[in-house]
Amino acid sequence: MAAQKYNARDMRFAIEDFLTPGTWTEARTAQGGSGEGGINTFSLDPEYETTDTTTFGSQGRAESQVMQEGMAMTLEGFRLKDPSTGALDPFMALVELQAARLGNDSLVGFRFAAPGDTNWTVWADAHFQLGSQGGGNNDKTSWAVTVTRSGPSTTAAIA
């Protein structure tokens, strides 16, 4: 079959539980988790650092090389909270707890997969920075996080 477009809503995202390594909590999306989820937008953002290698021999033409490659992903949507208990959505709760950790404790696993993938893309070490939350008179409360990879990506089979 030829390559084709796929729905962003069918992406899957999961965070590793810092207190229980190897335990993953998946964000509720069309393909992952259960019930109505809060994530409605994501963006995968590569980051590059280059160094200038231009010399007199370059004859006025700029030269450079990539020296460092990084990756971040932003997830945005609606903040989900149980009105009876006040408990946050399990995925969002883990993300918010992880975003408050510092130093070595700020790193935990994050993984994601596109529809049809047989493997997760795994960031064994990632840190989390919460984005803005809020809304206007006729809005639902927004929620956002930026997940930044620390080190290389790996893969793991989707069970």
N, C-alpha and C positions, 0 to 999 in steps of 0.2 A: 504494500500500500504506500502511496506517495505521502510525504510529509504534509501535515495540515495544521491549521490554527487550532488552538485549544483554549478552553475557558479558564480565565484567571481564577474564577471561583472554585475550580477543581484542584487547585494547588493544595498541598498538605504541609503543615508546619508543626513542629513539636519541640518542646524544651525538656531537658533532662532535669530531674529533681535533684537539687544540690545535696539534700539530706539523705537521698536514697539513690546513689549512683547506679546507672543502668535502668532506672525507671523513667519512662518518657510520658509526658502528658501532651496530647495533641490538641491543637486549636480546633474548635468546631467550625468546619467548613462544609461545602457541598459533599466532599469526598472523605473527610476525616472527622473524627469525633462524633457527636450525636446532637441532634436538635439544632435549633437556629443559632448560628454563630454571630460573633460581632465583627470579625475581620471582613472588610469589603474592598480593601486596596492593599497591594504590596508593590514594592519596587526593589530590584536587586541592583546594587550600585557598585561597580568596580571602581577602584581607586588606584592610581599609578603615580609613582614618584620617579622622575627622570633626572639624569645628570647631563649637563652640557659637555659634549666632547669636541666642540668646535676648536680648530687650530688655524694657524695662518694658512696651512695647506688646504683648508676647506674652501678657500677662495670666495669668501662671503656667503657661503651656503651653510645654514645652521645644521649642526649634527648633534644627536643626543642618543641616549640609551635608557631603556627602562631599568631601574635599579631595585624597585620594590613594587609589589602588587598586593593590593588589599581588597577586601570585599565587605560590604555591609548590606543589610536588608532592612527596609522600613515596612512595618505592618501598621495599618490604620483601620479604624472602624468605629464601632460603638462599644462603650464600656458596659459590660454585662454584670448585673448584680441581682441576687435573689431578694425580692422585696420582703419576703417573710423572715429570712435569717440574716440578711445583710451580707451574705457570703458572695465573694466575687466568683466569676467563672473560674474553674480550676486552672486553665492555661494562663489567664490574665493574672491570677493571684500569684502563681509561680514566677511569672515575668516581673511583677512588681516587687516581690521579695528579692529576686536576684538583682534587680536594678539598684537596690539599697546596699548590696554587699560591696566591700572595698578590697583592694589588693588582690592577693592570690584567690581569695574567696569570690571575687567578682567574675571568675571564669567558670563556665559550665557548658555542657553540650547543647547544640541546637541543630536541627535537621529539617530538611524540606525535600519535597518531591513533586514533580509535574505528573499530570495524568499519563498513564501508560508506563511510567518509570518502574523498573524492577528493583532499583536501588535508591536509597535515600542519599542525598548529598549531606554529608555530616561535617559540621564544624565542631570538633571535639572540645575546643576552647573558644568561647564567645562571651562577650560582655554586652550588657543591655542598658540602654538609656531611654527613659520614658520621655514621651513627647507631650504636647499640650493636651489638656482635657478641658472640655467645656461645651458651651452651646448657647444658643439664643432662646428666646421665648418659645418658639415652636420647633425646637430641635431636640433630638436625643443626645445625650452626653457622649462626646467623642473620646477616643482613646488612641494612643499611638506609642510605638516603641521602635527604636533603631537597634538592630542587633549587628554587632561588629565582630567579624572573625579575627581570632588571634592565632596565627600559625596557618598551617595548610588545611585544605579540605581533604576529606576522605570519603569513602562510601560504605554503606552497609545494606545488606539485602532487606527488602521490605517483606516482612513476615505476613 
